[in-house]
Amino acid sequence: MTFLPVRCPYCHSDQVIKRGKTRRGSQRYLCQNTACTPRSFLLEYSDRGRWPEVKQQIIEMSLNANGVRDTARVLRISPDTVLRALRKKEAVLASVNTALLRTVAPDEMLVDIEQAGEAEMEERWSFVGKQSNPRWLWHAIDHTTGAVLA
């Protein structure tokens, strides 16, 4: 008989108890650390979209301006899984953006307008809250210098 130590994947605590089984027969665990939000978790997920590492990669790819379909294709998960993960982290992402906007003063921003010889343009759009509130984002890459123009 071997003893396998189980740690919470969120807070890395060893205060973990068994909490039943899934329909497929996998053992569920529950973190009892008071500092951690009590969450049920599995040691091995059969669905890639439920792995904590994949959820972290979704957030990182989103912050690096990767689209939903691009993220889903690279991580080999469903676009719905990507959207669900982003919605769950919406409050955290909004506070990061708000903090960044408070540090940037529009009057102090230097804008340099030049004519680019050869450039690549990409546009992205999404709805904010409702369909009648679309937002657009354009990126241009100058191929001569490699500079990203937003």
PyMOL commands that set and color helices and strands:
alter all, ss='L'
color gray80, all
select helices_A, chain A and resi 48-50+52-63+68-75+79-88+90-103+106-108
alter helices_A, ss='H'
color red, helices_A
select strands_A, chain A and resi 16-21+27-31+40-42+119-127+134-142+148-149
alter strands_A, ss='S'
color yellow, strands_A
deselect
rebuild
show_as cartoon
